[in-house]
Amino acid sequence: MTSASLSKDERTDDAAPEPSRDRGPVVRRLADPNFWVDWAAPIGLVVLLVFFGIASSGFLAVGNLQAILAAAAIPMVLAVGQTFVIMTAGIDLSVASTMTFAAIILGKAVTGAPGLVWALVLAVVAGTVVGAVNGTVIAKGRIADFIVTLGALSAASGLALIVANGNPVTVIDTFLLKLSTTSFAGVLSYPVVIAVVVAVIAHLVLFHTRFGTHVLATGGSPEAAEATGIRIDRIKIAVYTISGLLAGVAAILLVARVGAAEPASNTTFLLNSVAGVVLGGVSLFGGRGSVFGPVAGALLLTVLTSGLTAMHVPEFYQPLAVGIVVVAAAFLSRTRR
């Protein structure tokens, strides 16, 4: 009887269902590697602000935060343009040189006959043309984007030097001066407002239009996208054109901020445009990501360099710090499923 009872109990125990291992939605979300990829930039931004706020008195002062945002406006705009390209699994190495070339065009036009309005238009057109040429050569010529945009980097830099005769172009204009020195509602400088507007428009285009759907499909699987009738060559031309256009917009912000157009290209802007996208969780293989993530990534890099400066870290250490952060972000992105 006892043996029979034990056997019955054992069978009952064996048949008993295992307790639920549901850890709850919050824990499951935190355990998802994609969560950390998508939120790496915002979380890292908060961590850096707290760290530098403790390590450097006055870092979190309103005036300093406004200055950081103003400095981040240009990298933000470039990162948005780079996002369109990387969403298609491409890369634009010419954004900084394109911006420099457009800035020289702007400077020459402002000081010449056309006047300010035409100068602004010419700057945007110059950037757009470079981007369109990049996209056309890549899409129609079937040449690797890395090679084409690397060549465009050199060509745009050369054109900037030729147009400027190798000398900086000083730009003295009341509108551009006010653009960089006045604030919207006394809080955000107008370059920051422009960067935010650009990001919002880009978000709407990428995630709420047919064109955006085609961009994501092209990056996710070009073969499948083409099989459904999407003209991926047109999409590629379009995204590089957008990148060039936004480089032209960034050129306007650069001239307004510096008061001059320097023909020597600043590679830091190129690094930050790509790094911001990587930090923002956009897949380098295309087809997945966001717009506001790269914007946060560009802001994070600006906070990092500003914080290191506030802590009196020598300037030549700053690229090392940025490089470490970018490599860490790239490693984290490999965990995306």
PLY file of the C-alpha trace (Angstrom):
ply
format ascii 1.0
element vertex 337
property float x
property float y
property float z
element edge 336
property int vertex1
property int vertex2
end_header
0.00 0.00 0.00
2.74 2.38 0.99
4.76 1.50 -2.08
1.71 1.97 -4.27
0.99 5.28 -2.57
4.57 6.47 -3.08
4.47 5.48 -6.71
1.24 7.37 -7.12
2.70 10.40 -5.38
5.81 10.22 -7.54
3.67 10.01 -10.65
1.66 12.98 -9.42
4.84 14.98 -8.74
6.24 14.07 -12.13
3.06 15.14 -13.83
2.86 18.43 -11.94
3.42 21.40 -14.25
6.56 23.44 -13.76
6.06 26.82 -12.13
5.81 29.72 -14.55
9.12 31.33 -15.34
7.57 34.52 -16.71
9.85 37.26 -15.42
7.50 40.07 -16.32
7.54 42.50 -19.24
10.08 44.87 -17.69
12.65 42.16 -16.98
12.11 40.60 -20.40
12.63 44.00 -22.01
15.84 44.61 -20.08
17.08 41.13 -21.01
16.53 41.85 -24.70
19.85 42.87 -26.35
17.93 45.03 -28.81
16.79 47.24 -25.93
20.35 48.18 -25.05
21.24 48.80 -28.69
18.23 51.08 -29.24
18.66 52.97 -25.98
22.45 53.05 -25.73
22.70 56.71 -26.76
19.98 58.14 -24.46
21.18 56.06 -21.50
24.82 56.94 -22.18
23.87 60.60 -22.51
22.23 60.61 -19.08
25.21 58.79 -17.54
27.68 61.30 -19.01
25.63 64.28 -17.86
25.51 62.92 -14.32
29.21 62.04 -14.32
30.44 65.37 -15.68
27.95 67.22 -13.49
29.61 65.65 -10.45
33.18 65.85 -11.74
33.03 69.44 -12.97
31.21 72.18 -11.10
29.05 74.29 -13.37
28.85 71.71 -16.13
25.09 71.38 -15.69
24.57 75.13 -15.59
21.86 76.26 -18.00
24.25 78.43 -19.99
26.72 75.58 -20.46
24.02 73.13 -21.51
22.75 75.66 -24.06
26.29 76.02 -25.42
26.62 72.23 -25.71
23.33 71.99 -27.60
24.42 74.77 -29.95
27.70 72.96 -30.64
25.80 69.72 -31.28
23.43 71.20 -33.88
25.79 70.67 -36.83
26.69 67.03 -35.95
22.98 66.36 -35.41
22.04 67.53 -38.92
24.90 65.57 -40.50
23.94 62.46 -38.50
20.36 62.66 -39.78
21.63 62.74 -43.37
24.00 59.86 -42.67
21.09 57.91 -41.16
19.25 57.84 -44.49
22.35 56.43 -46.18
23.19 53.84 -43.53
19.55 52.71 -43.46
20.23 51.40 -46.98
23.43 49.66 -45.79
25.57 52.39 -47.35
27.92 55.03 -45.97
28.73 58.59 -46.97
32.35 59.50 -46.27
32.02 62.83 -48.05
29.60 64.63 -45.71
32.24 66.79 -44.00
33.94 67.76 -47.27
30.57 68.43 -48.88
29.68 70.71 -45.97
33.03 72.50 -46.33
32.51 72.99 -50.07
28.97 74.30 -49.52
30.26 76.64 -46.80
32.83 78.11 -49.20
30.12 78.61 -51.83
27.99 80.35 -49.19
30.86 82.56 -48.08
31.78 83.60 -51.61
28.15 84.27 -52.54
27.46 86.36 -49.43
30.47 88.57 -50.08
29.69 88.74 -53.80
26.81 89.96 -55.92
24.03 87.37 -55.40
23.21 88.38 -51.82
22.17 86.35 -48.78
19.06 84.57 -50.05
20.77 83.29 -53.17
23.85 82.45 -51.11
21.78 80.21 -48.81
20.13 78.55 -51.81
23.47 78.02 -53.54
24.94 76.40 -50.41
22.10 73.89 -50.20
22.19 73.27 -53.96
25.96 72.69 -53.86
25.57 70.04 -51.16
22.61 68.47 -52.94
24.50 68.20 -56.23
27.46 66.45 -54.58
25.08 64.01 -52.91
23.17 63.37 -56.13
26.39 62.67 -58.02
27.47 60.24 -55.30
24.17 58.41 -55.43
24.06 58.26 -59.21
27.58 56.86 -59.54
26.93 54.30 -56.79
23.53 53.18 -58.11
24.08 53.34 -61.86
27.79 52.54 -61.93
27.46 49.67 -59.44
30.55 50.94 -57.61
31.06 50.46 -53.87
29.77 53.38 -51.84
32.97 53.43 -49.78
35.09 54.07 -52.88
32.74 56.61 -54.46
32.26 58.72 -51.35
35.96 58.51 -50.50
36.66 59.95 -53.93
33.98 62.59 -53.38
35.63 63.47 -50.07
38.84 64.33 -51.90
37.09 66.03 -54.82
34.89 68.26 -52.64
37.89 69.22 -50.51
39.82 70.12 -53.65
36.95 72.18 -55.04
36.67 74.06 -51.74
40.37 74.92 -51.86
40.15 76.01 -55.50
37.09 78.24 -55.02
38.58 79.80 -51.87
42.09 80.07 -53.35
43.26 78.17 -50.31
42.25 80.95 -47.91
39.47 81.18 -45.31
36.47 83.25 -46.42
35.32 85.67 -43.74
31.54 86.09 -43.69
30.06 89.19 -42.09
26.28 89.12 -42.29
23.70 90.35 -39.80
21.24 87.52 -40.44
23.82 84.77 -40.00
25.14 86.47 -36.87
21.65 86.61 -35.36
21.02 83.01 -36.39
23.85 81.83 -34.17
23.48 84.29 -31.29
19.73 84.56 -30.71
17.46 81.97 -29.12
13.96 80.69 -29.67
11.83 81.65 -26.65
15.08 82.50 -24.89
15.89 78.81 -24.42
17.18 77.07 -27.56
19.42 78.68 -30.14
18.00 78.69 -33.65
20.58 76.18 -34.98
19.29 73.71 -32.37
15.71 74.42 -33.41
16.66 73.83 -37.04
18.36 70.53 -36.11
15.26 69.39 -34.20
12.97 70.33 -37.10
15.22 68.43 -39.51
15.09 65.36 -37.24
11.30 65.48 -36.92
10.81 65.81 -40.68
13.28 62.97 -41.29
11.43 60.76 -38.79
8.11 61.43 -40.52
9.63 60.73 -43.94
11.32 57.49 -42.89
8.52 55.97 -40.86
5.32 57.51 -42.18
5.74 57.66 -45.95
5.95 55.16 -48.78
9.43 56.44 -49.61
10.59 55.67 -46.07
9.19 52.16 -46.30
11.16 51.65 -49.51
14.34 52.95 -47.84
13.98 50.45 -44.99
13.14 47.64 -47.40
16.18 48.44 -49.54
18.44 48.25 -46.52
16.79 45.16 -45.08
16.96 43.05 -48.24
17.76 44.68 -51.60
16.88 41.52 -53.52
13.48 41.19 -51.87
12.82 44.91 -52.28
13.64 44.76 -55.98
11.45 41.68 -56.37
8.48 43.67 -55.04
9.01 46.39 -57.62
11.03 48.88 -55.59
13.55 50.77 -57.73
16.50 50.45 -55.37
18.72 52.49 -57.68
16.37 55.45 -57.29
16.24 54.95 -53.54
20.03 54.99 -53.30
20.27 58.13 -55.40
17.63 59.75 -53.19
19.29 58.95 -49.85
22.69 60.24 -50.94
21.00 63.34 -52.31
19.32 63.88 -48.94
22.67 63.45 -47.20
24.20 66.08 -49.47
21.27 68.44 -48.99
21.60 68.24 -45.21
25.35 68.79 -45.54
24.40 72.05 -47.27
22.10 72.94 -44.37
24.90 72.12 -41.93
27.19 74.43 -43.93
24.84 77.34 -43.24
24.89 76.55 -39.52
28.69 76.24 -39.59
29.22 79.62 -41.25
26.72 81.23 -38.88
28.54 79.75 -35.89
32.14 80.46 -36.95
31.64 83.59 -39.04
33.90 82.21 -41.74
34.25 79.37 -44.22
37.44 77.36 -43.82
38.47 75.45 -46.99
40.30 72.75 -45.03
37.87 69.90 -44.32
37.31 68.94 -40.69
37.28 65.14 -40.46
35.86 65.32 -36.94
32.46 66.09 -38.44
32.70 62.96 -40.60
33.64 60.79 -37.64
30.86 62.20 -35.50
28.23 61.75 -38.22
29.00 58.04 -38.53
29.64 57.57 -34.82
26.36 59.26 -33.92
24.47 56.85 -36.15
26.26 53.83 -34.66
25.65 55.07 -31.12
22.03 55.73 -32.06
21.37 52.05 -32.70
21.07 52.12 -36.50
22.17 48.83 -37.99
25.23 49.18 -40.22
23.70 46.40 -42.31
20.69 48.59 -43.06
16.96 48.28 -42.64
16.68 49.00 -38.94
17.08 51.95 -36.63
15.61 55.34 -35.83
16.25 59.03 -36.44
16.21 60.31 -32.88
18.76 57.70 -31.79
21.50 59.15 -34.04
20.53 62.66 -32.90
21.06 61.53 -29.31
24.31 59.86 -30.38
25.62 63.09 -31.92
24.65 64.97 -28.77
26.37 62.34 -26.62
29.66 62.83 -28.48
29.42 66.59 -28.02
28.74 66.15 -24.31
31.72 63.78 -24.08
34.19 66.21 -25.67
32.76 69.18 -23.76
32.96 67.27 -20.49
36.55 66.23 -21.09
37.42 69.85 -21.86
35.72 70.97 -18.66
37.83 68.45 -16.75
40.97 69.88 -18.40
41.75 66.65 -20.21
44.27 67.43 -22.99
42.55 67.86 -26.35
44.62 65.15 -28.05
43.08 62.53 -25.73
39.55 63.35 -26.85
39.63 61.47 -30.19
40.83 58.42 -28.27
37.84 58.64 -25.94
35.44 59.06 -28.87
37.02 56.09 -30.65
36.61 53.86 -27.61
32.96 54.83 -27.26
32.27 54.18 -30.95
33.98 50.77 -30.94
32.00 49.83 -27.83
28.78 50.89 -29.56
29.67 48.90 -32.68
30.36 45.84 -30.54
27.02 46.32 -28.78
25.22 46.58 -32.13
26.46 43.10 -33.03
24.22 41.72 -30.29
21.11 42.92 -32.13
18.79 40.11 -33.13
0 1
1 2
2 3
3 4
4 5
5 6
6 7
7 8
8 9
9 10
10 11
11 12
12 13
13 14
14 15
15 16
16 17
17 18
18 19
19 20
20 21
21 22
22 23
23 24
24 25
25 26
26 27
27 28
28 29
29 30
30 31
31 32
32 33
33 34
34 35
35 36
36 37
37 38
38 39
39 40
40 41
41 42
42 43
43 44
44 45
45 46
46 47
47 48
48 49
49 50
50 51
51 52
52 53
53 54
54 55
55 56
56 57
57 58
58 59
59 60
60 61
61 62
62 63
63 64
64 65
65 66
66 67
67 68
68 69
69 70
70 71
71 72
72 73
73 74
74 75
75 76
76 77
77 78
78 79
79 80
80 81
81 82
82 83
83 84
84 85
85 86
86 87
87 88
88 89
89 90
90 91
91 92
92 93
93 94
94 95
95 96
96 97
97 98
98 99
99 100
100 101
101 102
102 103
103 104
104 105
105 106
106 107
107 108
108 109
109 110
110 111
111 112
112 113
113 114
114 115
115 116
116 117
117 118
118 119
119 120
120 121
121 122
122 123
123 124
124 125
125 126
126 127
127 128
128 129
129 130
130 131
131 132
132 133
133 134
134 135
135 136
136 137
137 138
138 139
139 140
140 141
141 142
142 143
143 144
144 145
145 146
146 147
147 148
148 149
149 150
150 151
151 152
152 153
153 154
154 155
155 156
156 157
157 158
158 159
159 160
160 161
161 162
162 163
163 164
164 165
165 166
166 167
167 168
168 169
169 170
170 171
171 172
172 173
173 174
174 175
175 176
176 177
177 178
178 179
179 180
180 181
181 182
182 183
183 184
184 185
185 186
186 187
187 188
188 189
189 190
190 191
191 192
192 193
193 194
194 195
195 196
196 197
197 198
198 199
199 200
200 201
201 202
202 203
203 204
204 205
205 206
206 207
207 208
208 209
209 210
210 211
211 212
212 213
213 214
214 215
215 216
216 217
217 218
218 219
219 220
220 221
221 222
222 223
223 224
224 225
225 226
226 227
227 228
228 229
229 230
230 231
231 232
232 233
233 234
234 235
235 236
236 237
237 238
238 239
239 240
240 241
241 242
242 243
243 244
244 245
245 246
246 247
247 248
248 249
249 250
250 251
251 252
252 253
253 254
254 255
255 256
256 257
257 258
258 259
259 260
260 261
261 262
262 263
263 264
264 265
265 266
266 267
267 268
268 269
269 270
270 271
271 272
272 273
273 274
274 275
275 276
276 277
277 278
278 279
279 280
280 281
281 282
282 283
283 284
284 285
285 286
286 287
287 288
288 289
289 290
290 291
291 292
292 293
293 294
294 295
295 296
296 297
297 298
298 299
299 300
300 301
301 302
302 303
303 304
304 305
305 306
306 307
307 308
308 309
309 310
310 311
311 312
312 313
313 314
314 315
315 316
316 317
317 318
318 319
319 320
320 321
321 322
322 323
323 324
324 325
325 326
326 327
327 328
328 329
329 330
330 331
331 332
332 333
333 334
334 335
335 336
